[in-house]
Amino acid sequence: MSSSRTAPTSTTPSSSSSRSDRSGRVALIACGAIAQPAAAVVERRAWPVDVHPLPPLLHNHPERIAAEVRALAEQLGESYDRVVIGYADCGTYGALDEVCRELGVARLPGLHCYDLYAGPSRLETFFDEQPGTYLLTDFLVRSFARTVLQEMGLDRYPELRDTYFGNYTRVVWLAQDPDEELRAQAEAAAASIGLPLTVVETGDHGLEQALADLVLAV
């Protein structure tokens, strides 16, 4: 997984297209952690949307998200009819909302992308039951070795496990499209940080509805 910006993930016109090619189209600046499922929804619904992902590892540095979104939104705003932001707040503590206000663009609802899959009330229940709940999505399951173990140094210094995860009591996998291979990866991820795994199948209906509200708004 590259930490640099990547090309649009949808099968719509590339970033080198002229403004006339993008007439009536929407640019969706997406968190790299939801870019692929967002692109799948866009393709399935045949929306006039191009998905432009930012690096998923920005989630490890949320203080950088607002600036990265601003730079790309200003760039894409020169050629698209409309730009929307495929991020929740994602740990920016309002900085992303300030960028959205200044640029006159909208973002996905919620505090973080987990809300889009399980819904905020369901997540609140999880944390009420066990405050030490660590959440995974399909993306995080697939990328766990890179985005968690490697980025936190646990692959090199496993003794840091208690520093990072000593207060957690379980892993909850919000499974959008589970299969046996992905389940095995989720079990391995939970085992690598010494926590039991709970699987909650969510599908991507919440993400799809949130995207519809965002990209189809007039």
Phi and psi in degrees as a GROMACS rama.xvg file:
@    title "Ramachandran Plot"
@    xaxis  label "Phi"
@    yaxis  label "Psi"
@TYPE xy
-80.8499  147.469  SER-2
-93.1172  3.46737  SER-3
-96.4982  164.635  SER-4
-62.7744  145.468  ARG-5
-114.729  169.732  THR-6
-72.9782  165.628  ALA-7
-53.1824  140.471  PRO-8
-88.8243  -13.5778  THR-9
-83.5684  173.195  SER-10
-94.0564  20.3121  THR-11
-87.6306  178.61  THR-12
-54.3899  147.058  PRO-13
-75.1445  171.252  SER-14
-69.9572  -9.31225  SER-15
-89.7354  -1.30851  SER-16
-68.407  154.752  SER-17
-78.0915  166.841  SER-18
-59.9576  -34.7681  ARG-19
-63.2451  -30.9813  SER-20
-69.1501  -21.4832  ASP-21
-107.125  13.0625  ARG-22
-59.2789  126.224  SER-23
80.1226  4.47362  GLY-24
-99.5266  157.872  ARG-25
-116.3  135.284  VAL-26
-95.4165  122.299  ALA-27
-104.569  108.486  LEU-28
-82.9208  112.014  ILE-29
-113.661  139.42  ALA-30
-54.551  134.068  CYS-31
-58.7516  -22.4724  GLY-32
-74.2515  -19.96  ALA-33
-121.383  6.22077  ILE-34
-61.8691  -45.5476  ALA-35
-66.9517  -48.4358  GLN-36
-63.7835  -32.6248  PRO-37
-65.2969  -42.6382  ALA-38
-64.1569  -35.4483  ALA-39
-65.1031  -40.1769  ALA-40
-64.6241  -45.2128  VAL-41
-57.9059  -45.1983  VAL-42
-67.165  -42.1408  GLU-43
-63.8452  -37.614  ARG-44
-90.3904  -5.52043  ARG-45
55.8042  42.6468  ALA-46
-79.592  150.409  TRP-47
-80.8465  66.3469  PRO-48
-131.599  136.886  VAL-49
-109.431  129.145  ASP-50
-94.4853  122.759  VAL-51
-116.227  101.625  HIS-52
-81.6075  146.048  PRO-53
-99.642  162.131  LEU-54
-59.4333  131.349  PRO-55
-63.0243  -26.5331  PRO-56
-69.5351  -7.45799  LEU-57
-59.4171  -24.044  LEU-58
-64.9865  -20.7324  HIS-59
-82.5437  -8.7914  ASN-60
-138.076  65.9836  HIS-61
-61.3601  -19.7351  PRO-62
-65.9521  -14.0844  GLU-63
-96.5362  -11.6293  ARG-64
-62.893  -47.7002  ILE-65
-59.4457  -44.5268  ALA-66
-65.431  -39.7584  ALA-67
-66.2082  -41.5436  GLU-68
-64.1835  -43.7997  VAL-69
-58.4213  -47.8681  ARG-70
-60.6497  -45.0182  ALA-71
-72.393  -37.0131  LEU-72
-63.8329  -40.9851  ALA-73
-65.1227  -37.0838  GLU-74
-67.3516  -47.699  GLN-75
-72.9398  -27.0638  LEU-76
-62.3059  -18.983  GLY-77
-75.192  -18.5347  GLU-78
-125.444  -14.9064  SER-79
-104.198  151.582  TYR-80
-63.1411  -36.451  ASP-81
-151.464  146.156  ARG-82
-121.024  133.99  VAL-83
-128.714  160.668  VAL-84
-113.215  116.437  ILE-85
-89.1106  53.871  GLY-86
-132.362  147.105  TYR-87
-84.1565  -163.689  ALA-88
-64.6451  -38.818  ASP-89
55.6454  39.033  CYS-90
81.8135  12.4112  GLY-91
-86.3647  -8.01679  THR-92
53.0816  46.0314  TYR-93
92.355  -12.2376  GLY-94
-63.7857  -36.9294  ALA-95
-69.0016  -37.7158  LEU-96
-62.5714  -36.3138  ASP-97
-64.3372  -41.9811  GLU-98
-61.8412  -43.7465  VAL-99
-61.0068  -41.7145  CYS-100
-63.8625  -44.4582  ARG-101
-65.488  -36.7201  GLU-102
-92.5557  -8.95271  LEU-103
69.3118  39.0918  GLY-104
-120.446  163.761  VAL-105
-111.847  155.179  ALA-106
-123.987  172.622  ARG-107
-66.2117  153.804  LEU-108
-78.232  166.11  PRO-109
99.9767  171.146  GLY-110
-84.5677  -30.3399  LEU-111
-158.243  170.672  HIS-112
-66.9987  -20.8448  CYS-113
-60.8856  -32.491  TYR-114
-57.9147  -33.6601  ASP-115
-70.2572  -24.2741  LEU-116
-96.4084  -49.0319  TYR-117
-98.6085  -20.4023  ALA-118
86.9806  140.577  GLY-119
-61.4734  -35.6816  PRO-120
-69.1316  -36.9265  SER-121
-66.6656  -41.3291  ARG-122
-63.8049  -39.5528  LEU-123
-59.6621  -38.4178  GLU-124
-63.6332  -43.8096  THR-125
-56.0361  -46.2036  PHE-126
-74.971  -28.9393  PHE-127
-66.4899  -39.998  ASP-128
-66.7365  -47.7651  GLU-129
-143.366  100.99  GLN-130
-57.413  -27.2282  PRO-131
-87.6846  48.9167  GLY-132
-96.688  128.226  THR-133
-107.322  124.791  TYR-134
-98.2531  142.508  LEU-135
-127.166  147.34  LEU-136
-111.323  175.558  THR-137
-57.1562  -42.4824  ASP-138
-59.525  -46.3916  PHE-139
-67.6837  -32.3849  LEU-140
-61.9193  -48.4655  VAL-141
-66.1656  -32.6713  ARG-142
-105.893  12.7077  SER-143
-56.64  -42.5989  PHE-144
-60.1942  -36.7876  ALA-145
-85.0387  -52.5925  ARG-146
-77.4926  -22.2817  THR-147
-114.247  -64.4817  VAL-148
-62.653  -48.0276  LEU-149
-71.9631  -46.3947  GLN-150
-64.4695  -32.8106  GLU-151
-89.3877  -3.65522  MET-152
80.9095  9.17971  GLY-153
-70.802  -22.263  LEU-154
-69.5729  -25.7194  ASP-155
-102.228  -30.2203  ARG-156
-131.696  74.5026  TYR-157
-61.3219  -18.8468  PRO-158
-67.1064  -12.2602  GLU-159
-76.3207  -5.11088  LEU-160
-52.3364  -48.1054  ARG-161
-69.0181  -28.9597  ASP-162
-63.6459  -43.5082  THR-163
-86.9369  -38.4166  TYR-164
-121.188  10.6522  PHE-165
-62.7355  -25.8519  GLY-166
-95.8868  0.48462  ASN-167
-89.3016  149.513  TYR-168
-119.474  -16.8589  THR-169
-161.687  161.576  ARG-170
-109.903  130.972  VAL-171
-113.069  117.258  VAL-172
-92.9968  114.633  TRP-173
-83.7284  93.7627  LEU-174
-87.5164  113.552  ALA-175
-82.9773  -42.5623  GLN-176
-142.859  69.8269  ASP-177
-75.3192  144.745  PRO-178
-141.874  179.368  ASP-179
-64.9321  -38.7975  GLU-180
-64.3615  -44.5051  GLU-181
-68.5258  -37.2853  LEU-182
-61.3317  -41.2796  ARG-183
-63.1847  -38.6575  ALA-184
-66.9343  -38.9139  GLN-185
-64.5466  -42.1036  ALA-186
-63.4605  -40.0737  GLU-187
-66.4786  -39.021  ALA-188
-63.0585  -47.3327  ALA-189
-62.7384  -42.0966  ALA-190
-63.9366  -34.1082  ALA-191
-66.2542  -21.887  SER-192
-113.127  14.083  ILE-193
68.6735  36.5789  GLY-194
-127.409  148.907  LEU-195
-73.0464  154.324  PRO-196
-109.623  132.832  LEU-197
-116.122  131.123  THR-198
-105.487  125.974  VAL-199
-124.143  111.408  VAL-200
-79.666  123.699  GLU-201
-115.789  -23.0193  THR-202
65.3125  -167.885  GLY-203
-120.204  22.5288  ASP-204
-64.3384  -39.8611  HIS-205
-64.6682  -41.9284  GLY-206
-62.7749  -44.1326  LEU-207
-61.0642  -43.6426  GLU-208
-66.4284  -41.2741  GLN-209
-64.2901  -38.861  ALA-210
-66.869  -41.0843  LEU-211
-59.5902  -45.199  ALA-212
-62.4968  -32.6801  ASP-213
-80.2834  -51.4139  LEU-214
-84.9514  -21.197  VAL-215
-97.3024  -1.6965  LEU-216
-64.4341  144.82  ALA-217
